[in-house]
Amino acid sequence: MVRLKSRYVLFEIIYPPESMAEAELDRMDDVMMGFHKSTRNYHEINSKTILQEIRRVVQYNFGDLGSGQLTSLLHLKYFSNATSTGILRCHREDLNILLTTLALVNKIGDCEGIILNPVKVSGTIKKLEQYAIRRNHNFINALKRFELNKMKISEMNMESSTFENEIRDIPMDSEDN
């Protein structure tokens, strides 16, 4: 008997900007934070709706053959709304169809403009989970550094404004003497 060979795909959901101000973020840290958080109530995005949308996109773009081929082993092993990440399992030979499908998905339920970004592909779920943990740890550290830099910049701005106020309070010598 031949062993079933699967591939696991770690993906993330990137949400659309809520407003034009959010879309015009210029720093990379702002962009990372802005598109990975969801301020709207996206409670309708769950494992069931993600799988339904993937199956719908496969059926629309690859027809009955692609749909039957991919969905025979397609399974969403993990999904978290808090981190906007999930893990999909598919057959090794159907990986290209799945990656193409993830690129073609642009809405889930009523949420339009989202992007399903495949982050990593692995042969074992254990290695994928370890990678996801390292990636989230690095992301959290980057956000901490970003917040620390924001605090330092605001402190420097406060110090410069008090320095400017002190300069204004210094009496000027008049040249009338």
N, CA, C and O atoms as a DFTB+ gen file, in Angstrom:
708 C
 N C O
     1  1       0.843      -1.178       0.000
     2  2       0.000       0.000       0.000
     3  2       0.890       1.244       0.000
     4  3       1.883       1.308       0.725
     5  1       0.529       2.213      -0.807
     6  2       1.315       3.428      -0.953
     7  2       0.869       4.449       0.089
     8  3      -0.322       4.640       0.335
     9  1       1.849       5.088       0.683
    10  2       1.573       6.102       1.689
    11  2       1.025       7.358       1.019
    12  3       1.490       7.753      -0.050
    13  1       0.036       7.982       1.651
    14  2      -0.553       9.212       1.142
    15  2       0.378      10.379       1.469
    16  3       0.681      10.615       2.638
    17  1       0.826      11.098       0.466
    18  2       1.769      12.195       0.672
    19  2       1.026      13.522       0.586
    20  3       0.438      13.862      -0.440
    21  1       1.068      14.247       1.668
    22  2       0.356      15.514       1.767
    23  2       1.332      16.674       1.834
    24  3       2.514      16.497       2.128
    25  1       0.824      17.846       1.560
    26  2       1.549      19.092       1.756
    27  2       0.679      19.992       2.618
    28  3      -0.545      20.021       2.488
    29  1       1.335      20.714       3.489
    30  2       0.658      21.646       4.378
    31  2       1.055      23.059       3.982
    32  3       2.230      23.345       3.753
    33  1       0.061      23.939       3.904
    34  2       0.288      25.321       3.479
    35  2      -0.120      26.248       4.618
    36  3      -1.273      26.251       5.050
    37  1       0.840      27.032       5.098
    38  2       0.557      28.078       6.075
    39  2       0.161      29.328       5.298
    40  3       0.893      29.767       4.410
    41  1      -0.992      29.899       5.628
    42  2      -1.441      31.108       4.938
    43  2      -1.872      32.142       5.957
    44  3      -2.188      31.824       7.103
    45  1      -1.879      33.386       5.512
    46  2      -2.346      34.480       6.352
    47  2      -3.397      35.263       5.589
    48  3      -3.380      35.324       4.359
    49  1      -4.306      35.858       6.332
    50  2      -5.319      36.715       5.728
    51  2      -4.867      38.154       5.908
    52  3      -4.600      38.602       7.023
    53  1      -4.787      38.867       4.798
    54  2      -4.445      40.284       4.840
    55  2      -5.722      41.053       4.546
    56  3      -6.324      40.897       3.484
    57  1      -6.130      41.884       5.498
    58  2      -7.388      42.610       5.391
    59  2      -7.197      43.909       4.615
    60  3      -6.100      44.469       4.604
    61  1      -8.254      44.392       3.967
    62  2      -8.144      45.667       3.241
    63  2      -8.092      46.825       4.235
    64  3      -8.524      46.683       5.378
    65  1      -7.562      47.973       3.800
    66  2      -7.541      49.134       4.698
    67  2      -8.958      49.639       4.932
    68  3      -9.813      49.577       4.049
    69  1      -9.184      50.137       6.137
    70  2     -10.516      50.635       6.493
    71  2     -10.786      52.007       5.878
    72  3     -11.920      52.328       5.524
    73  1      -9.729      52.811       5.756
    74  2      -9.904      54.162       5.239
    75  2      -8.699      54.529       4.385
    76  3      -7.719      53.787       4.328
    77  1      -8.778      55.664       3.731
    78  2      -7.658      56.119       2.910
    79  2      -6.453      56.464       3.774
    80  3      -5.315      56.298       3.336
    81  1      -6.683      56.942       4.995
    82  2      -5.561      57.261       5.883
    83  2      -4.767      56.002       6.195
    84  3      -3.539      56.037       6.270
    85  1      -5.469      54.895       6.375
    86  2      -4.781      53.631       6.621
    87  2      -4.055      53.153       5.382
    88  3      -3.000      52.527       5.486
    89  1      -4.600      53.438       4.211
    90  2      -3.991      52.980       2.969
    91  2      -2.725      53.762       2.635
    92  3      -1.897      53.288       1.857
    93  1      -2.565      54.944       3.205
    94  2      -1.416      55.784       2.895
    95  2      -0.306      55.665       3.932
    96  3       0.495      56.587       4.085
    97  1      -0.248      54.570       4.628
    98  2       0.808      54.374       5.612
    99  2       2.148      54.285       4.895
   100  3       2.279      53.617       3.870
   101  1       3.139      54.972       5.453
   102  2       4.410      55.018       4.737
   103  2       5.495      54.163       5.377
   104  3       6.471      53.830       4.705
   105  1       5.369      53.808       6.604
   106  2       6.395      52.992       7.244
   107  2       6.026      51.522       7.144
   108  3       4.847      51.170       7.167
   109  1       7.017      50.676       7.034
   110  2       6.775      49.241       6.883
   111  2       6.092      48.665       8.117
   112  3       5.230      47.794       7.999
   113  1       6.474      49.147       9.308
   114  2       5.850      48.647      10.528
   115  2       4.377      49.018      10.564
   116  3       3.541      48.216      10.979
   117  1       4.055      50.246      10.125
   118  2       2.659      50.662      10.073
   119  2       1.869      49.779       9.118
   120  3       0.744      49.380       9.416
   121  1       2.461      49.477       7.975
   122  2       1.792      48.646       6.979
   123  2       1.564      47.252       7.531
   124  3       0.478      46.691       7.387
   125  1       2.595      46.685       8.166
   126  2       2.460      45.336       8.718
   127  2       1.338      45.286       9.743
   128  3       0.522      44.364       9.730
   129  1       1.295      46.264      10.622
   130  2       0.274      46.259      11.664
   131  2      -1.098      46.575      11.082
   132  3      -2.096      45.985      11.496
   133  1      -1.157      47.497      10.130
   134  2      -2.435      47.935       9.594
   135  2      -3.189      46.867       8.845
   136  3      -4.416      46.810       8.927
   137  1      -2.492      46.017       8.117
   138  2      -3.172      45.036       7.294
   139  2      -3.324      43.684       7.967
   140  3      -3.998      42.809       7.423
   141  1      -2.723      43.483       9.124
   142  2      -2.878      42.218       9.822
   143  2      -3.924      42.296      10.922
   144  3      -4.295      41.276      11.502
   145  1      -4.394      43.481      11.206
   146  2      -5.427      43.588      12.221
   147  2      -6.772      43.796      11.552
   148  3      -6.867      44.261      10.416
   149  1      -7.777      43.446      12.274
   150  2      -9.126      43.607      11.765
   151  2      -9.924      44.393      12.785
   152  3     -10.239      43.870      13.854
   153  1     -10.262      45.645      12.478
   154  2     -11.057      46.428      13.407
   155  2     -12.541      46.184      13.187
   156  3     -13.350      46.406      14.087
   157  1     -12.898      45.732      12.000
   158  2     -14.287      45.354      11.756
   159  2     -14.568      44.020      12.420
   160  3     -13.657      43.311      12.848
   161  1     -15.834      43.699      12.494
   162  2     -16.222      42.426      13.095
   163  2     -16.240      41.357      12.005
   164  3     -17.227      41.215      11.283
   165  1     -15.154      40.612      11.891
   166  2     -15.051      39.566      10.884
   167  2     -15.359      38.196      11.498
   168  3     -14.648      37.224      11.242
   169  1     -16.404      38.126      12.297
   170  2     -16.739      36.858      12.936
   171  2     -17.226      35.821      11.930
   172  3     -17.219      34.624      12.219
   173  1     -17.652      36.276      10.742
   174  2     -18.124      35.314       9.741
   175  2     -16.981      34.601       9.035
   176  3     -17.221      33.638       8.306
   177  1     -15.744      35.049       9.230
   178  2     -14.599      34.337       8.662
   179  2     -14.207      33.241       9.640
   180  3     -13.647      33.504      10.704
   181  1     -14.509      32.022       9.259
   182  2     -14.136      30.862      10.068
   183  2     -13.698      29.752       9.123
   184  3     -13.658      29.942       7.907
   185  1     -13.375      28.610       9.680
   186  2     -12.840      27.526       8.850
   187  2     -13.857      27.059       7.802
   188  3     -13.479      26.709       6.684
   189  1     -15.125      27.055       8.156
   190  2     -16.152      26.602       7.214
   191  2     -16.275      27.551       6.021
   192  3     -16.334      27.101       4.877
   193  1     -16.315      28.854       6.280
   194  2     -16.470      29.811       5.181
   195  2     -15.218      29.879       4.305
   196  3     -15.317      30.096       3.097
   197  1     -14.048      29.696       4.905
   198  2     -12.812      29.694       4.108
   199  2     -12.814      28.511       3.148
   200  3     -12.520      28.673       1.964
   201  1     -13.141      27.326       3.649
   202  2     -13.182      26.141       2.782
   203  2     -14.248      26.268       1.696
   204  3     -14.019      25.870       0.554
   205  1     -15.414      26.821       2.045
   206  2     -16.461      27.013       1.040
   207  2     -15.996      27.939      -0.077
   208  3     -16.254      27.682      -1.252
   209  1     -15.309      29.015       0.293
   210  2     -14.843      29.963      -0.721
   211  2     -13.740      29.358      -1.583
   212  3     -13.708      29.582      -2.793
   213  1     -12.841      28.600      -0.976
   214  2     -11.786      27.941      -1.755
   215  2     -12.403      26.957      -2.738
   216  3     -11.996      26.907      -3.899
   217  1     -13.378      26.174      -2.289
   218  2     -14.039      25.218      -3.184
   219  2     -14.781      25.929      -4.315
   220  3     -14.779      25.467      -5.456
   221  1     -15.415      27.055      -3.990
   222  2     -16.137      27.818      -5.014
   223  2     -15.171      28.358      -6.069
   224  3     -15.456      28.287      -7.264
   225  1     -14.030      28.898      -5.632
   226  2     -13.049      29.455      -6.568
   227  2     -12.434      28.353      -7.427
   228  3     -12.202      28.554      -8.619
   229  1     -12.169      27.191      -6.830
   230  2     -11.627      26.065      -7.602
   231  2     -12.633      25.625      -8.652
   232  3     -12.263      25.393      -9.803
   233  1     -13.886      25.508      -8.277
   234  2     -14.931      25.094      -9.217
   235  2     -15.056      26.095     -10.358
   236  3     -15.192      25.706     -11.518
   237  1     -15.010      27.372     -10.031
   238  2     -15.169      28.411     -11.048
   239  2     -13.982      28.445     -12.009
   240  3     -14.175      28.583     -13.217
   241  1     -12.764      28.321     -11.497
   242  2     -11.569      28.493     -12.329
   243  2     -11.024      27.202     -12.932
   244  3     -10.434      27.235     -14.013
   245  1     -11.206      26.068     -12.261
   246  2     -10.626      24.816     -12.740
   247  2     -11.667      23.784     -13.151
   248  3     -11.311      22.708     -13.631
   249  1     -12.932      24.093     -12.972
   250  2     -13.995      23.199     -13.409
   251  2     -14.148      21.976     -12.518
   252  3     -13.615      21.921     -11.410
   253  1     -14.886      21.000     -13.025
   254  2     -15.176      19.794     -12.253
   255  2     -13.924      18.966     -11.989
   256  3     -13.765      18.412     -10.902
   257  1     -13.050      18.882     -12.957
   258  2     -11.837      18.085     -12.792
   259  2     -10.957      18.654     -11.683
   260  3     -10.526      17.918     -10.796
   261  1     -10.689      19.952     -11.726
   262  2      -9.869      20.583     -10.688
   263  2     -10.529      20.532      -9.331
   264  3      -9.870      20.320      -8.313
   265  1     -11.841      20.729      -9.322
   266  2     -12.574      20.693      -8.062
   267  2     -12.537      19.310      -7.437
   268  3     -12.281      19.170      -6.241
   269  1     -12.790      18.295      -8.240
   270  2     -12.756      16.932      -7.710
   271  2     -11.367      16.510      -7.282
   272  3     -11.200      15.798      -6.292
   273  1     -10.376      16.952      -8.029
   274  2      -9.000      16.584      -7.721
   275  2      -8.530      17.242      -6.423
   276  3      -7.967      16.566      -5.561
   277  1      -8.753      18.547      -6.273
   278  2      -8.242      19.258      -5.104
   279  2      -9.046      18.967      -3.848
   280  3      -8.470      18.733      -2.785
   281  1     -10.359      18.978      -3.953
   282  2     -11.176      18.879      -2.749
   283  2     -11.253      17.474      -2.183
   284  3     -11.851      17.277      -1.126
   285  1     -10.666      16.491      -2.853
   286  2     -10.702      15.132      -2.305
   287  2      -9.903      15.030      -1.010
   288  3     -10.287      14.277      -0.116
   289  1      -8.818      15.759      -0.888
   290  2      -7.991      15.703       0.319
   291  2      -7.875      17.059       1.012
   292  3      -7.209      17.159       2.043
   293  1      -8.500      18.096       0.477
   294  2      -8.389      19.434       1.054
   295  2      -9.005      19.467       2.444
   296  3     -10.145      19.049       2.645
   297  1      -8.234      19.971       3.399
   298  2      -8.698      20.035       4.774
   299  2      -8.040      21.233       5.449
   300  3      -6.830      21.432       5.336
   301  1      -8.846      22.030       6.151
   302  2      -8.305      23.142       6.925
   303  2      -7.995      22.625       8.321
   304  3      -8.907      22.383       9.112
   305  1      -6.726      22.456       8.623
   306  2      -6.304      21.863       9.890
   307  2      -6.389      22.850      11.042
   308  3      -6.687      22.465      12.173
   309  1      -6.126      24.135      10.757
   310  2      -6.071      25.131      11.824
   311  2      -6.421      26.490      11.244
   312  3      -5.999      26.823      10.137
   313  1      -7.199      27.284      11.994
   314  2      -7.425      28.677      11.636
   315  2      -7.695      29.474      12.896
   316  3      -8.441      29.039      13.774
   317  1      -7.081      30.649      12.979
   318  2      -7.275      31.543      14.114
   319  2      -7.584      32.940      13.606
   320  3      -6.822      33.505      12.822
   321  1      -8.705      33.499      14.053
   322  2      -9.033      34.879      13.709
   323  2      -8.119      35.859      14.423
   324  3      -7.870      36.956      13.923
   325  1      -7.617      35.469      15.594
   326  2      -6.751      36.368      16.363
   327  2      -5.449      36.654      15.627
   328  3      -4.985      37.794      15.604
   329  1      -4.863      35.634      15.029
   330  2      -3.597      35.815      14.313
   331  2      -3.789      35.899      12.804
   332  3      -2.836      36.173      12.075
   333  1      -4.999      35.669      12.331
   334  2      -5.321      35.677      10.893
   335  2      -4.471      34.688      10.107
   336  3      -4.096      34.956       8.966
   337  1      -4.172      33.559      10.711
   338  2      -3.380      32.534      10.030
   339  2      -4.116      31.207      10.061
   340  3      -4.955      30.954      10.926
   341  1      -3.777      30.366       9.093
   342  2      -4.375      29.045       9.027
   343  2      -3.443      28.071       8.340
   344  3      -2.459      28.464       7.713
   345  1      -3.771      26.780       8.468
   346  2      -2.990      25.722       7.838
   347  2      -3.938      24.844       7.037
   348  3      -4.912      24.313       7.571
   349  1      -3.641      24.696       5.746
   350  2      -4.410      23.836       4.849
   351  2      -3.599      22.599       4.504
   352  3      -2.376      22.662       4.374
   353  1      -4.297      21.457       4.353
   354  2      -3.643      20.232       3.903
   355  2      -4.214      19.858       2.540
   356  3      -5.424      19.922       2.322
   357  1      -3.330      19.468       1.627
   358  2      -3.765      19.000       0.314
   359  2      -2.831      17.890      -0.145
   360  3      -1.789      17.654       0.466
   361  1      -3.205      17.215      -1.215
   362  2      -2.355      16.182      -1.796
   363  2      -1.143      16.846      -2.438
   364  3      -1.230      17.973      -2.926
   365  1      -0.029      16.155      -2.435
   366  2       1.220      16.706      -2.960
   367  2       1.083      17.154      -4.414
   368  3       1.636      18.184      -4.798
   369  1       0.360      16.395      -5.216
   370  2       0.219      16.715      -6.638
   371  2      -0.731      17.887      -6.894
   372  3      -0.711      18.472      -7.977
   373  1      -1.559      18.231      -5.910
   374  2      -2.533      19.309      -6.076
   375  2      -2.067      20.631      -5.480
   376  3      -2.850      21.575      -5.378
   377  1      -0.812      20.706      -5.090
   378  2      -0.299      21.907      -4.425
   379  2      -0.377      23.136      -5.327
   380  3      -0.765      24.210      -4.866
   381  1      -0.020      22.999      -6.589
   382  2      -0.049      24.156      -7.492
   383  2      -1.460      24.695      -7.684
   384  3      -1.658      25.906      -7.775
   385  1      -2.433      23.806      -7.745
   386  2      -3.828      24.248      -7.868
   387  2      -4.241      25.016      -6.616
   388  3      -4.904      26.050      -6.710
   389  1      -3.853      24.515      -5.448
   390  2      -4.209      25.185      -4.197
   391  2      -3.554      26.562      -4.103
   392  3      -4.214      27.530      -3.726
   393  1      -2.282      26.665      -4.436
   394  2      -1.596      27.958      -4.359
   395  2      -2.206      28.965      -5.333
   396  3      -2.339      30.145      -5.008
   397  1      -2.573      28.504      -6.517
   398  2      -3.235      29.379      -7.484
   399  2      -4.591      29.819      -6.965
   400  3      -4.978      30.978      -7.119
   401  1      -5.307      28.898      -6.352
   402  2      -6.623      29.219      -5.806
   403  2      -6.520      30.248      -4.690
   404  3      -7.335      31.167      -4.620
   405  1      -5.526      30.105      -3.817
   406  2      -5.352      31.080      -2.738
   407  2      -5.100      32.475      -3.302
   408  3      -5.553      33.469      -2.734
   409  1      -4.383      32.548      -4.410
   410  2      -4.130      33.849      -5.035
   411  2      -5.399      34.434      -5.650
   412  3      -5.525      35.653      -5.760
   413  1      -6.332      33.584      -6.050
   414  2      -7.550      34.051      -6.714
   415  2      -8.673      34.414      -5.746
   416  3      -9.619      35.098      -6.136
   417  1      -8.587      33.977      -4.508
   418  2      -9.626      34.295      -3.521
   419  2      -9.491      35.764      -3.141
   420  3      -8.413      36.209      -2.748
   421  1     -10.586      36.520      -3.256
   422  2     -10.546      37.924      -2.857
   423  2     -11.694      38.317      -1.939
   424  3     -11.801      39.476      -1.538
   425  1     -12.541      37.373      -1.607
   426  2     -13.600      37.655      -0.637
   427  2     -13.983      36.373       0.079
   428  3     -13.913      35.276      -0.475
   429  1     -14.385      36.546       1.310
   430  2     -14.913      35.435       2.099
   431  2     -16.182      35.944       2.755
   432  3     -16.143      36.860       3.577
   433  1     -17.287      35.358       2.396
   434  2     -18.567      35.830       2.910
   435  2     -18.843      37.239       2.402
   436  3     -18.840      37.485       1.196
   437  1     -19.081      38.164       3.334
   438  2     -19.333      39.558       2.977
   439  2     -18.065      40.403       2.977
   440  3     -18.111      41.582       2.625
   441  1     -16.958      39.832       3.357
   442  2     -15.689      40.564       3.461
   443  2     -14.982      40.548       2.115
   444  3     -14.451      39.518       1.701
   445  1     -14.973      41.690       1.431
   446  2     -14.332      41.765       0.120
   447  2     -12.981      42.452       0.242
   448  3     -12.736      43.219       1.173
   449  1     -12.114      42.162      -0.712
   450  2     -10.818      42.813      -0.763
   451  2      -9.746      42.156       0.085
   452  3      -8.668      42.725       0.259
   453  1     -10.014      40.982       0.614
   454  2      -8.999      40.311       1.419
   455  2      -8.037      39.553       0.511
   456  3      -8.337      39.272      -0.649
   457  1      -6.887      39.235       1.064
   458  2      -5.875      38.470       0.340
   459  2      -5.503      37.270       1.193
   460  3      -5.187      37.415       2.374
   461  1      -5.540      36.083       0.597
   462  2      -5.027      34.886       1.262
   463  2      -3.595      34.690       0.776
   464  3      -3.362      34.255      -0.352
   465  1      -2.657      35.015       1.632
   466  2      -1.245      34.986       1.267
   467  2      -0.606      33.689       1.748
   468  3      -0.480      33.485       2.956
   469  1      -0.198      32.804       0.831
   470  2       0.509      31.593       1.276
   471  2       1.906      31.969       1.764
   472  3       2.679      32.593       1.037
   473  1       2.222      31.587       2.993
   474  2       3.480      31.980       3.617
   475  2       4.545      30.909       3.447
   476  3       5.685      31.210       3.093
   477  1       4.173      29.654       3.701
   478  2       5.154      28.571       3.641
   479  2       4.446      27.264       3.324
   480  3       3.290      27.057       3.692
   481  1       5.167      26.386       2.632
   482  2       4.685      25.043       2.304
   483  2       5.639      24.053       2.948
   484  3       6.857      24.228       2.897
   485  1       5.075      23.003       3.562
   486  2       5.912      21.995       4.210
   487  2       5.282      20.621       4.039
   488  3       4.090      20.494       3.758
   489  1       6.104      19.602       4.215
   490  2       5.623      18.232       4.130
   491  2       5.071      17.721       5.444
   492  3       4.332      16.737       5.467
   493  1       5.427      18.387       6.556
   494  2       4.921      17.967       7.864
   495  2       4.280      19.159       8.557
   496  3       4.729      20.295       8.410
   497  1       3.239      18.888       9.303
   498  2       2.548      19.964      10.007
   499  2       3.379      20.457      11.189
   500  3       3.264      21.618      11.583
   501  1       4.204      19.596      11.752
   502  2       5.038      19.984      12.898
   503  2       6.018      21.092      12.513
   504  3       6.144      22.082      13.233
   505  1       6.708      20.934      11.391
   506  2       7.661      21.952      10.943
   507  2       6.948      23.261      10.599
   508  3       7.486      24.346      10.818
   509  1       5.748      23.147      10.065
   510  2       4.983      24.338       9.726
   511  2       4.557      25.084      10.985
   512  3       4.614      26.313      11.025
   513  1       4.131      24.354      12.011
   514  2       3.758      24.977      13.277
   515  2       4.960      25.654      13.925
   516  3       4.836      26.757      14.458
   517  1       6.119      25.008      13.883
   518  2       7.328      25.607      14.447
   519  2       7.683      26.898      13.708
   520  3       8.065      27.890      14.329
   521  1       7.555      26.879      12.391
   522  2       7.830      28.080      11.605
   523  2       6.840      29.191      11.965
   524  3       7.234      30.348      12.112
   525  1       5.565      28.845      12.107
   526  2       4.548      29.846      12.435
   527  2       4.817      30.468      13.799
   528  3       4.630      31.672      13.979
   529  1       5.253      29.665      14.755
   530  2       5.567      30.187      16.086
   531  2       6.750      31.150      16.009
   532  3       6.707      32.235      16.587
   533  1       7.810      30.752      15.291
   534  2       8.977      31.643      15.137
   535  2       8.584      32.937      14.430
   536  3       9.022      34.022      14.811
   537  1       7.763      32.811      13.406
   538  2       7.341      33.981      12.630
   539  2       6.518      34.939      13.485
   540  3       6.740      36.149      13.442
   541  1       5.574      34.412      14.259
   542  2       4.766      35.261      15.130
   543  2       5.616      35.896      16.222
   544  3       5.389      37.048      16.592
   545  1       6.591      35.155      16.739
   546  2       7.494      35.699      17.753
   547  2       8.286      36.872      17.173
   548  3       8.418      37.908      17.825
   549  1       8.808      36.722      15.971
   550  2       9.542      37.809      15.318
   551  2       8.634      39.000      15.031
   552  3       9.059      40.149      15.149
   553  1       7.391      38.732      14.657
   554  2       6.429      39.797      14.381
   555  2       6.122      40.588      15.648
   556  3       6.059      41.817      15.615
   557  1       5.933      39.890      16.756
   558  2       5.664      40.554      18.034
   559  2       6.859      41.398      18.454
   560  3       6.684      42.525      18.918
   561  1       8.075      40.870      18.299
   562  2       9.271      41.646      18.637
   563  2       9.392      42.890      17.762
   564  3       9.790      43.950      18.245
   565  1       9.053      42.769      16.487
   566  2       9.101      43.933      15.594
   567  2       8.090      44.989      16.032
   568  3       8.382      46.184      15.984
   569  1       6.910      44.560      16.455
   570  2       5.907      45.516      16.931
   571  2       6.347      46.181      18.224
   572  3       6.102      47.371      18.422
   573  1       6.997      45.424      19.110
   574  2       7.508      46.017      20.352
   575  2       8.564      47.073      20.048
   576  3       8.555      48.151      20.641
   577  1       9.484      46.764      19.114
   578  2      10.504      47.745      18.729
   579  2       9.856      48.980      18.111
   580  3      10.292      50.105      18.354
   581  1       8.822      48.765      17.318
   582  2       8.117      49.876      16.687
   583  2       7.483      50.772      17.744
   584  3       7.602      51.995      17.670
   585  1       6.817      50.181      18.716
   586  2       6.191      50.969      19.781
   587  2       7.237      51.704      20.609
   588  3       7.022      52.852      20.997
   589  1       8.363      51.059      20.883
   590  2       9.444      51.694      21.631
   591  2       9.992      52.889      20.859
   592  3      10.243      53.942      21.445
   593  1      10.179      52.737      19.560
   594  2      10.656      53.850      18.733
   595  2       9.644      54.988      18.694
   596  3      10.027      56.158      18.702
   597  1       8.352      54.655      18.651
   598  2       7.321      55.693      18.667
   599  2       7.369      56.476      19.968
   600  3       7.216      57.698      19.968
   601  1       7.583      55.764      21.092
   602  2       7.665      56.436      22.387
   603  2       8.887      57.346      22.439
   604  3       8.798      58.465      22.945
   605  1      10.028      56.886      21.926
   606  2      11.238      57.707      21.924
   607  2      11.049      58.953      21.077
   608  3      11.481      60.039      21.464
   609  1      10.411      58.807      19.933
   610  2      10.175      59.954      19.053
   611  2       9.245      60.956      19.721
   612  3       9.473      62.162      19.631
   613  1       8.199      60.477      20.391
   614  2       7.280      61.403      21.063
   615  2       7.977      62.104      22.224
   616  3       7.707      63.278      22.478
   617  1       8.873      61.407      22.939
   618  2       9.633      62.050      24.014
   619  2      10.556      63.119      23.451
   620  3      10.689      64.196      24.033
   621  1      11.195      62.829      22.318
   622  2      12.081      63.818      21.696
   623  2      11.289      65.030      21.232
   624  3      11.768      66.159      21.345
   625  1      10.095      64.818      20.717
   626  2       9.256      65.935      20.285
   627  2       8.829      66.781      21.470
   628  3       8.774      68.006      21.368
   629  1       8.526      66.141      22.598
   630  2       8.146      66.883      23.796
   631  2       9.328      67.688      24.315
   632  3       9.162      68.837      24.724
   633  1      10.526      67.096      24.305
   634  2      11.713      67.808      24.764
   635  2      12.012      68.996      23.862
   636  3      12.373      70.064      24.357
   637  1      11.872      68.836      22.562
   638  2      12.154      69.947      21.647
   639  2      11.120      71.050      21.800
   640  3      11.457      72.226      21.668
   641  1       9.859      70.699      22.079
   642  2       8.845      71.737      22.258
   643  2       9.081      72.502      23.555
   644  3       8.863      73.713      23.588
   645  1       9.524      71.831      24.635
   646  2       9.840      72.553      25.874
   647  2      11.081      73.411      25.674
   648  3      11.162      74.505      26.232
   649  1      12.052      72.941      24.889
   650  2      13.238      73.737      24.585
   651  2      12.847      74.992      23.812
   652  3      13.369      76.072      24.086
   653  1      11.936      74.862      22.852
   654  2      11.472      76.018      22.088
   655  2      10.740      76.997      22.991
   656  3      10.885      78.208      22.828
   657  1       9.955      76.497      23.943
   658  2       9.257      77.371      24.884
   659  2      10.248      78.108      25.773
   660  3      10.060      79.288      26.070
   661  1      11.302      77.420      26.200
   662  2      12.316      78.062      27.030
   663  2      13.037      79.153      26.252
   664  3      13.360      80.199      26.816
   665  1      13.292      78.932      24.985
   666  2      13.957      79.942      24.161
   667  2      13.065      81.166      24.011
   668  3      13.556      82.295      24.044
   669  1      11.777      80.962      23.848
   670  2      10.854      82.089      23.717
   671  2      10.770      82.903      24.996
   672  3      10.540      84.111      24.945
   673  1      10.953      82.257      26.145
   674  2      10.849      82.947      27.427
   675  2      12.097      83.761      27.766
   676  3      12.049      84.590      28.675
   677  1      13.194      83.553      27.074
   678  2      14.419      84.300      27.347
   679  2      14.219      85.735      26.872
   680  3      13.845      85.968      25.722
   681  1      14.471      86.704      27.767
   682  2      14.311      88.105      27.342
   683  2      15.387      88.475      26.322
   684  3      16.549      88.094      26.459
   685  1      14.992      89.200      25.334
   686  2      15.907      89.628      24.281
   687  2      16.546      90.949      24.683
   688  3      15.870      91.811      25.244
   689  1      17.825      91.125      24.411
   690  2      18.516      92.387      24.681
   691  2      18.110      93.393      23.613
   692  3      18.103      93.093      22.419
   693  1      17.780      94.562      24.061
   694  2      17.416      95.589      23.082
   695  2      18.656      96.395      22.716
   696  3      19.542      96.575      23.552
   697  1      18.731      96.865      21.521
   698  2      19.886      97.602      21.035
   699  2      19.676      99.109      21.157
   700  3      20.404      99.889      20.542
   701  1      18.694      99.519      21.939
   702  2      18.391     100.946      22.088
   703  2      19.365     101.631      23.034
   704  3      19.403     102.862      23.025
   705  1      20.141     100.952      23.835
   706  2      21.026     101.547      24.835
   707  2      22.030     102.405      24.212
   708  3      22.861     102.989      24.907
